[in-house]
Amino acid sequence: MGSSVEWYNLFFFSQMLKRRNFFIVIVLLSATLLAGGSFFFYSCEDDWCLLSDWQKIRATQSFEECEAHGFPVMQTYPRQCVAGSAAFVEKIEKHQEENIRITEPQPNDAIGLPFTLRGEARVFEGAFNYRLKDYDGTVLIERFATAHGIDAGQFGPFEISISYPEPKGKIGILEVFDYSAKDGSEIDMVSVPVRFQKIAGARVAVFFTNQKKDPSGLSCEKTFPIYRRVAKSQVLARSAITELLKGPDRLEYEAGYGTAINSGTALQKVSIENGVARVDFDSMLEVGVGGSCRVLAIESQIKETLKQFPTVKEVVISINGRTEGVLQP
């Protein structure tokens, strides 16, 4: 009887051991297959094994691959294809020598507010244009700029600080180009896809003249506000004057806005104390300024831009620290 029980216990134990070993084998085999499958699908970049969007995004390094993987293509010029947080621009075959080069930002860089556009251009009189578009092709800003060339036919460097309205999407495209003097077409186009950083922004008013709102032009000191988006900070007065000195962009200009302030005028210092804003410019502010009407317009643009801030009751304008004889007609 005892031997029968011992035999039964031994048999039962051996069966349990077989079942446990079988279970362990199944677990190890499943883990091996899972790890192997995960590694395979993670490392595989051939089209036949790209089953999910994350695989396709990871395997996308060009516009052609992006389009082939079925990601959305925006019908801009040149076209853009968006894969995840990256955008790829279709390369257009160039039939002429490159005349504009961009060194910053680089493709898919995250841009702040403002951001810096750097590069060099070899264009007529150094004049070129730049614009920033939202993900759907909406123009956020377009402006004219000048490269600092040494001589005709040579590349001249440029460095521009750019603020822009709040975009709707997370990606956009920066375009730098020239308008043809022959037919007005866009030439020498360079496109760079960018990503918009999430920025804490503030809205400031800048004041310009407007020939459509004041067609007679008889009210020389009459100016009108345009609102600009700047980075939120404790120096909003400086940001507002900086935006004022940039003048109207293309869309604002087409709406009738203009400025009496000389292009190239530089802000040197601005401070606010006891209700008085003191703002100092370089000598470009008064170069070639003549006539009382223009002087009144310049003063109005500067003073109204600063008086938007509740702490400012009075504005004192200076040039290189000089307040006497400033902006005389």
C-alpha positions in Angstrom: 0.0 0.0 0.0 2.8 2.4 1.0 4.7 1.7 -2.2 1.6 2.4 -4.3 1.1 5.8 -2.6 4.8 6.7 -3.1 4.5 5.7 -6.7 1.4 7.8 -7.2 3.1 10.8 -5.5 6.1 10.4 -7.7 3.9 10.2 -10.8 1.9 13.2 -9.8 5.1 15.2 -9.1 6.6 14.2 -12.4 3.5 15.4 -14.2 3.5 18.7 -12.4 7.1 19.2 -13.3 6.4 18.5 -16.9 3.6 21.0 -16.9 5.7 23.6 -15.3 8.5 23.1 -17.7 6.1 23.2 -20.6 4.7 26.5 -19.2 8.2 27.9 -18.8 9.1 26.9 -22.4 5.9 28.6 -23.7 6.6 31.8 -21.8 10.2 31.9 -23.0 9.2 31.2 -26.5 6.5 33.8 -26.5 8.9 36.4 -25.0 11.5 35.5 -27.6 9.0 35.8 -30.5 7.7 39.1 -29.1 11.2 40.6 -28.7 12.2 39.3 -32.1 9.1 40.7 -33.7 9.4 44.0 -32.0 13.0 44.3 -33.0 12.2 43.3 -36.5 9.3 45.8 -37.0 11.3 48.5 -35.3 14.4 48.0 -37.4 12.7 47.2 -40.6 12.5 50.2 -43.0 11.4 48.4 -46.2 8.0 49.4 -47.5 6.5 45.9 -47.2 6.9 45.9 -43.4 5.8 49.4 -42.6 2.5 48.7 -41.0 2.0 51.6 -38.6 2.3 55.3 -38.8 5.2 55.4 -36.3 7.2 53.1 -38.5 6.5 55.2 -41.5 7.4 58.4 -39.7 10.7 56.8 -38.6 11.5 55.7 -42.1 10.7 59.0 -43.7 13.7 61.1 -44.6 12.6 63.0 -47.7 9.6 64.5 -49.5 9.4 61.5 -51.9 9.4 59.0 -49.0 6.8 61.1 -47.1 4.5 61.2 -50.2 5.0 57.4 -50.9 4.1 56.6 -47.3 0.7 58.3 -47.7 1.3 61.3 -45.5 -0.6 64.5 -46.3 0.9 66.8 -49.0 0.2 70.6 -48.9 -0.2 72.2 -52.3 2.1 75.1 -51.6 5.1 76.0 -53.9 7.2 74.1 -53.5 4.9 71.3 -52.0 5.3 70.2 -48.4 4.6 66.8 -47.0 4.0 66.4 -43.2 5.1 63.3 -41.3 4.5 63.6 -37.6 6.2 66.7 -36.4 8.5 67.0 -39.4 7.8 68.6 -42.8 9.7 67.8 -46.0 9.8 70.2 -48.9 9.8 69.0 -52.5 13.0 69.8 -54.2 12.6 71.9 -57.4 15.2 71.5 -60.1 17.1 74.7 -60.4 18.0 76.0 -63.8 20.1 78.8 -62.6 22.9 79.4 -60.1 21.8 79.7 -56.5 21.5 83.4 -55.4 20.1 83.1 -51.9 21.4 80.9 -49.1 19.9 80.3 -45.7 22.1 79.2 -42.8 19.6 79.7 -40.0 17.1 78.3 -39.3 17.8 74.8 -40.7 15.0 72.5 -41.9 12.6 71.4 -39.2 14.3 73.7 -36.6 12.0 74.9 -33.8 11.6 78.7 -34.0 10.8 81.1 -31.2 9.4 84.6 -31.0 11.2 86.4 -32.4 13.5 84.1 -34.4 16.6 85.0 -36.4 16.9 84.6 -40.2 20.5 84.4 -41.3 22.1 83.8 -44.7 23.5 85.6 -47.7 22.1 86.8 -51.0 23.4 87.9 -54.4 20.5 89.9 -55.8 19.9 93.2 -57.5 20.8 96.0 -55.0 20.8 93.4 -52.3 17.0 93.6 -52.1 15.0 90.4 -51.4 11.8 89.3 -49.6 10.9 86.8 -46.9 7.6 85.4 -45.7 6.5 82.9 -43.1 3.5 80.6 -43.8 1.3 78.6 -41.6 0.7 74.9 -42.2 -2.2 75.6 -44.6 -0.3 78.1 -46.7 -1.7 81.2 -44.9 0.9 84.0 -45.0 1.7 85.1 -41.4 4.1 87.8 -42.4 5.9 89.0 -45.5 8.6 91.7 -45.6 11.3 93.3 -47.7 14.9 93.1 -46.5 18.4 94.0 -47.8 21.6 92.1 -47.8 24.8 94.0 -47.1 26.9 93.4 -50.3 30.3 94.6 -51.0 29.9 94.9 -54.8 27.6 93.9 -57.5 27.6 90.2 -58.2 28.9 89.3 -54.7 27.1 87.7 -51.9 26.2 89.9 -49.0 25.2 88.7 -45.5 21.8 89.3 -43.8 20.6 88.8 -40.3 16.9 89.6 -39.5 14.9 89.3 -36.3 11.4 88.2 -37.2 8.2 88.3 -35.1 5.0 86.8 -36.4 1.3 86.4 -35.6 0.2 83.3 -33.7 0.0 80.3 -36.1 -2.8 77.8 -36.2 -0.6 74.8 -36.6 2.6 73.4 -35.2 4.6 73.5 -38.5 5.1 76.1 -41.2 7.4 77.1 -44.0 9.9 80.0 -44.3 10.4 81.3 -47.8 13.2 83.7 -48.9 13.0 84.9 -52.5 13.1 87.8 -55.0 10.5 89.4 -57.2 11.5 89.5 -60.9 12.0 93.0 -62.2 10.9 91.7 -65.6 7.4 90.2 -64.8 7.0 90.3 -61.0 7.3 86.5 -60.7 9.0 85.0 -57.7 12.5 83.9 -58.4 15.5 82.5 -56.4 13.1 80.8 -54.0 14.5 79.1 -51.0 12.1 77.2 -48.7 12.8 75.9 -45.2 10.2 73.9 -43.2 10.1 75.0 -39.5 8.3 74.0 -36.3 6.7 76.6 -34.1 7.7 76.6 -30.4 4.9 77.1 -27.9 5.5 80.7 -26.7 3.9 82.8 -24.0 3.0 85.8 -26.2 1.7 89.3 -25.6 -0.1 91.8 -27.9 1.2 95.3 -28.4 0.0 98.2 -30.5 2.2 100.0 -33.0 0.9 103.2 -34.6 1.2 104.0 -38.3 -0.3 106.5 -40.8 -3.0 105.2 -43.1 -3.8 106.8 -46.5 -7.1 104.9 -46.8 -8.4 105.8 -43.4 -7.1 109.4 -43.7 -7.1 110.0 -47.4 -6.8 113.8 -47.2 -3.6 113.5 -45.1 -4.4 116.8 -43.5 -4.3 115.5 -39.9 -0.5 115.0 -39.8 -0.5 113.6 -36.3 -3.3 111.2 -36.9 -2.1 107.6 -36.6 -3.8 104.2 -36.4 -2.9 101.1 -34.3 -1.9 97.7 -35.7 -1.4 94.9 -33.2 1.7 92.8 -33.1 2.5 89.6 -31.2 5.7 89.7 -29.2 7.2 87.4 -26.5 5.7 88.1 -23.1 8.3 90.0 -20.9 8.8 92.9 -18.6 10.2 95.1 -21.4 7.1 95.4 -23.6 7.8 99.0 -24.3 11.0 98.1 -26.0 9.4 95.3 -27.9 6.6 97.7 -29.1 9.1 100.3 -30.4 11.2 97.6 -32.1 8.1 96.5 -33.9 7.3 100.1 -34.8 10.7 100.6 -36.4 10.1 97.5 -38.7 7.3 99.4 -40.4 4.2 97.8 -42.1 4.6 94.4 -43.6 3.2 93.7 -47.2 -0.3 92.9 -46.1 -0.5 96.0 -43.8 1.0 98.2 -46.6 -1.7 96.9 -49.0 -4.3 97.9 -46.4 -3.0 101.5 -46.6 -0.7 101.6 -43.6 2.6 103.6 -43.9 5.3 105.1 -41.7 7.0 108.4 -41.6 10.0 106.9 -39.7 13.2 106.4 -41.8 14.0 102.8 -42.6 17.1 101.6 -40.7 16.4 103.8 -37.6 17.8 101.9 -34.6 16.5 102.0 -31.0 19.3 102.6 -28.5 17.5 102.8 -25.2 14.0 103.1 -23.6 13.2 103.5 -20.0 10.0 104.4 -18.0 10.2 106.2 -14.6 7.7 108.3 -12.7 5.3 108.2 -15.7 7.9 109.5 -18.2 9.1 107.3 -21.0 12.5 108.3 -22.4 13.4 106.8 -25.8 16.7 107.2 -27.6 17.4 106.6 -31.3 20.4 106.8 -33.5 20.9 109.7 -35.9 19.0 107.9 -38.7 15.7 109.0 -37.1 16.2 112.6 -38.4 18.1 112.1 -41.6 16.4 113.9 -44.5 13.4 114.8 -42.3 11.7 117.9 -43.5 8.4 119.6 -43.1 6.3 120.0 -40.0 3.7 117.5 -41.1 6.2 114.6 -41.3 7.7 115.6 -37.9 4.3 115.5 -36.3 3.6 112.1 -37.8 6.9 110.7 -36.5 6.3 112.1 -33.0 2.8 110.7 -33.0 3.8 107.2 -34.1 6.4 107.1 -31.3 4.4 108.7 -28.5 1.1 106.9 -29.2 3.0 103.5 -29.3 4.4 104.2 -25.8 1.3 105.8 -24.3 -0.6 102.6 -24.8 1.1 101.5 -21.5 -0.7 102.7 -18.4 2.5 103.8 -16.7 3.4 106.2 -19.5 2.0 109.8 -19.2 4.7 111.7 -21.1 7.3 110.7 -23.8 10.7 112.3 -24.3 12.4 111.6 -27.6 16.2 111.9 -27.9 18.8 111.2 -30.6 22.2 109.9 -29.3 21.2 111.3 -25.9 20.4 114.7 -27.3 16.9 116.1 -26.6 17.3 119.7 -27.8 16.6 120.5 -31.5 15.4 116.9 -32.1 13.0 116.4 -35.1 12.9 120.0 -36.2 10.9 120.7 -39.4 
